[in-house]
Amino acid sequence: MVGGSRLRRDAEAFRASWRVVCECSLGHLSRSESPRPTIKSYSESPQAHPPAMAPAMDIETPNVAENFNDHRDGLALEATSDAIDDVNVMKAAMRVKNGTATREDADIYDESQFDAEKDKTQFRQYEDACDRVKNFYREQHEKQTVAYNLKARNDFKTKTRAEMTIWQAMEKLNTLIDESDPDTSLSQIEHLLQAAEAIRRDGKPKWFQLTGLVHDLGKLLFFYDSQGQWDVVGDTFPVGCRFDESIIYPGTFEDNPDSKDPIYSDKHGIYSPGCGMDNIMLSWGHDEYLYHICKEQSTLPDEALAMIRYHSFYPWHSAGGYRWMMDDKDEKMLAAVKAFNPYDLYSKSDEMPDPVKLKGYYMELINTYFPPREGETERVIRW
């Protein structure tokens, strides 16, 4: 067993190699051929150089176990994503029922009202979702390594996958995920508008409304650079330190090589207490992907960026894990994420928003926070 003092010395020894690893082309990075990037404060700011849809009438049965190497089944991705949401909803409901839930004061953020009268257990039940979700997490927890996350970030920085406006991205997601969410009869655009409209009805700021509209656009990653579902959806968690018990199904990390690494399996790993969430490398997926796009190409406030980046970080915002990483800023960001979470989980219903009627209102918000450049009527985003 390697002692803590040696881990700290090893951490310092590898610290200097971090920026070299991040700035160089990582190619097909593997643990056997790459240095171990060990730091006290990890910070990223990657620079990328880069009609209303009717609900489908026939519901296809998603093949959630299929091979995605030669194609992408958007319905299967959504089925998995929905099952993950089901589990998170039920976990929250059980905490409330058991009296173990906490409600923190959130200064300017009021308690969400849109779901106060809604039966939060009306969707598919916890046990029905568990088998699919556990199999998904077993794969995710095996493959989300430091090496993979460095490669994913390098790929993000060195290529532009597409160039399109925010509204075009919504339409693109609509065509790629060609069946509606099984819990509703809504298309993808209508589902995004549904979350935004719930936030709007509660009188939240316009940047908050826009965040609800765009927060899942990172799922476009599934059709570009992802290896499968496991690096697009699912709860997120830090890599580079011990996998915490607050992560769902913590026992499924046994085949992740980082779990046996003397540095990465240390409680603090490559980080130090109080380093701040801005300096943490979270498992790569649609949240992290969209966060970096918005950070570099929008004027959304820090609270909105936190909602986008951390809305799947359930081990932190719901289970209370990883608090040792937080700095002063993170207290406010945590309150923002908690304020957003009900709209992410509970805004599904069959009330159908009209994209044609609502487009003008949301285009004004898009142009405010994704300001067009000279010669543009809408900001063309590098995806």
Secondary structure, DSSP 8 states (H G I E B T S, - for coil): ---HHHHHHHHHHHHTHHHHHHHS---S--TTTS-----SS---------------SS-----TTS--SS---HHHHHHHHHHHHHHHHHHHHHHHHHT-------TT-----TTTTS-TT-SS-HHHHHHHHHHHHHHHHHH--HHHHHHHHHHHHH----EE-HHHHHHHHHHHS-S--TTSS--HHHHHHHHHHHHHHTT--HHHHHHHHHTTGGGGGGGTT-SSSTTTSS---BSSS---TTSSSGGGGTT-GGGG-TTTTSSSTT--TT--GGG--B--SHHHHHHHHHHHH----HHHHHHHHHTT-HHHHTT-TTGGG--HHHHHHHHHHHHHHHHHHH---S----HHHHHHHHHHHHHHHS---TT-SS--EE-
